[in-house]
Amino acid sequence: MDEAVSIDLAANQDNGDALENDFCRHCELPLLVNDLGFCSDCYAKLERDIIRMRDWEYSSTALGVPDEQLEALRDRGIRDYGADYELLEQPHEYKPTNKRSKSRATQHKRVIAAVALREYTTEDVLQAAHDFIHAQGDEWVNFSRVSQHLYERFYHLKPKHLGLPGKKYKSLLKFIADYPDRFQLRSEPDHDGVTWIRLHK
């Protein structure tokens, strides 16, 4: 078996997250938890469920595994731990196409919610935007991609709760625009109002 596929799915914790004493969000036991709020056992269950659903982009275990070996990674997890979901709700597989698609979308949202950060500050959001833009490798990045990343990373992100007291931003764009020392924005009226963003130089 290829080395990339022989990753330990039982206790994968190589996600760069610092551990601290707290109550696990799932089992509610006083254990060391990562910055998502899961103990090592529950995080491993979440990882295996994400892989069962083939949501590779949300799996730290699947990170770096070649595309052609992802199914083998999933098959190994099912062989070792079974096909039943351990932490997330079992998706409904045998519904008409339109309903199955809707169920899949709902499950996808649950994965996002499960891995999203519950506690964060204005600086956390600004830094996440900075890191995402920097990682793209292009000078200008479509702001909608940055917005999607932030809404997926931070649980129930509400712009009106960000920034200095009393600001109450009505959109993420207005919030980001209030930090010209960190970001620059430009729009293209000929492209249906597409907004681009880059790091301040």
C-alpha positions in Angstrom: 0.0 0.0 0.0 1.3 3.5 -0.9 2.8 5.3 2.1 0.4 8.3 1.5 -2.6 6.0 2.0 -1.3 4.3 5.1 -2.0 7.3 7.4 -3.2 6.4 10.9 -6.9 7.2 10.8 -7.3 6.2 14.5 -5.7 9.2 16.0 -4.7 11.7 13.4 -3.9 14.9 15.2 -1.3 16.3 12.8 -3.2 19.5 12.1 -0.9 22.0 13.7 -3.5 22.8 16.4 -2.4 23.6 19.9 -3.9 21.5 22.6 -5.3 22.8 25.9 -7.3 21.5 28.8 -11.0 22.0 28.3 -14.3 20.1 27.8 -14.6 18.3 24.5 -17.4 19.7 22.3 -18.6 16.1 21.5 -18.0 13.8 24.4 -18.0 16.7 27.0 -15.2 15.1 29.0 -12.5 17.3 30.6 -9.6 16.5 28.2 -7.0 18.1 26.1 -8.8 19.6 23.1 -7.5 21.2 19.9 -8.6 24.7 18.7 -11.8 23.2 17.2 -12.8 22.1 20.7 -12.4 18.3 20.1 -10.3 15.8 22.1 -8.0 13.5 20.1 -10.5 10.6 20.0 -13.5 12.7 18.9 -11.3 14.6 16.3 -10.3 11.3 14.9 -14.0 10.3 14.6 -14.7 13.6 12.8 -11.8 13.0 10.4 -13.1 9.5 9.6 -16.6 10.8 9.0 -15.3 13.6 6.7 -13.4 11.0 4.7 -16.4 8.7 4.6 -18.3 11.7 3.0 -15.4 12.3 0.6 -15.2 15.9 1.7 -11.4 15.8 1.1 -10.9 19.5 1.4 -12.0 19.5 5.0 -9.8 16.6 6.0 -6.3 17.1 7.4 -5.7 13.4 7.0 -6.3 13.7 3.2 -4.1 16.7 2.9 -1.3 15.9 0.5 -2.7 12.5 -0.6 -2.8 12.3 -4.4 -6.3 12.4 -5.9 -6.0 8.9 -7.3 -5.3 7.5 -3.8 -8.2 9.2 -1.9 -10.6 6.4 -2.5 -8.1 3.9 -1.2 -7.8 6.1 1.9 -11.6 6.0 2.4 -11.7 2.3 1.8 -9.1 1.6 4.4 -10.9 3.7 7.0 -14.2 1.8 6.3 -12.4 -1.5 6.4 -10.8 -0.7 9.8 -13.6 1.3 11.4 -16.8 0.4 9.5 -19.1 2.4 7.2 -21.3 3.8 10.0 -20.8 7.5 10.9 -19.3 8.0 14.3 -19.8 11.7 15.0 -21.7 13.4 12.1 -25.2 12.4 11.0 -25.4 9.6 8.5 -26.2 11.1 5.0 -29.3 9.7 3.3 -28.0 7.8 0.2 -31.2 6.4 -1.3 -33.4 9.3 -2.2 -34.5 10.7 -5.5 -31.7 12.7 -7.2 -33.0 16.2 -6.2 -33.6 15.2 -2.6 -30.2 13.4 -2.4 -28.5 16.5 -3.7 -30.3 18.6 -1.1 -29.3 16.1 1.6 -25.6 16.3 0.4 -25.6 20.1 0.6 -27.1 19.9 4.1 -24.4 17.5 5.2 -21.7 19.6 3.6 -22.9 22.6 5.7 -22.8 20.4 8.8 -19.2 19.5 8.1 -18.3 23.2 7.7 -20.1 24.0 11.0 -18.3 21.1 12.8 -14.9 22.4 11.9 -15.6 26.1 12.1 -14.1 28.1 14.9 -16.7 29.0 17.6 -14.6 31.7 19.4 -12.7 34.3 17.6 -11.8 38.0 17.6 -11.7 40.8 15.0 -8.0 40.2 14.7 -8.5 36.5 14.1 -10.8 37.3 11.2 -8.4 40.0 9.8 -5.5 37.6 10.1 -7.4 34.8 8.4 -8.2 37.0 5.5 -4.5 38.1 5.2 -3.3 34.5 5.3 -5.8 33.3 2.7 -4.9 36.1 0.3 -1.2 35.6 0.8 -1.6 31.8 0.2 -3.3 32.3 -3.3 -0.1 33.5 -4.9 -1.8 36.1 -7.0 -1.6 39.8 -6.3 -5.4 40.4 -6.6 -7.9 37.8 -5.4 -11.7 37.8 -6.0 -13.2 39.0 -2.8 -16.0 36.5 -3.0 -13.4 33.7 -2.4 -12.1 35.5 0.6 -15.6 36.0 1.9 -16.5 32.3 1.4 -13.3 31.2 3.2 -14.1 33.5 6.2 -17.7 32.3 6.5 -16.6 28.7 6.5 -13.8 29.2 8.9 -15.7 31.1 11.5 -19.0 29.8 12.9 -22.0 32.1 12.3 -19.7 34.9 11.3 -21.6 38.2 11.6 -19.9 41.4 10.4 -21.9 43.6 12.8 -20.1 41.9 15.7 -16.7 42.8 14.3 -14.5 45.9 14.7 -14.7 48.6 17.3 -17.8 48.9 19.4 -20.6 50.7 17.7 -19.5 50.0 14.1 -22.1 47.3 13.3 -21.0 46.6 9.7 -23.7 45.5 7.3 -21.4 43.4 5.2 -18.0 41.7 5.3 -16.9 43.9 2.5 -17.6 47.1 4.5 -15.7 45.6 7.5 -12.6 44.8 5.4 -12.8 48.2 3.7 -12.4 49.8 7.1 -8.8 48.5 7.3 -7.0 50.2 4.4 -3.7 49.9 6.2 -4.0 46.1 5.7 -6.1 45.6 2.5 -6.7 47.3 -0.8 -10.0 46.9 -2.7 -11.0 47.6 -6.3 -14.1 46.9 -8.3 -14.7 46.3 -12.0 -18.1 47.7 -13.1 -17.9 45.9 -16.4 -17.9 42.5 -14.6 -21.2 42.6 -12.6 -19.6 44.5 -9.7 -16.8 42.0 -9.0 -14.6 43.2 -6.2 -10.9 42.3 -5.9 -8.7 42.5 -2.9 -5.0 42.5 -2.2 -2.7 43.0 0.7 -1.7 46.6 1.4 1.8 47.4 0.1 
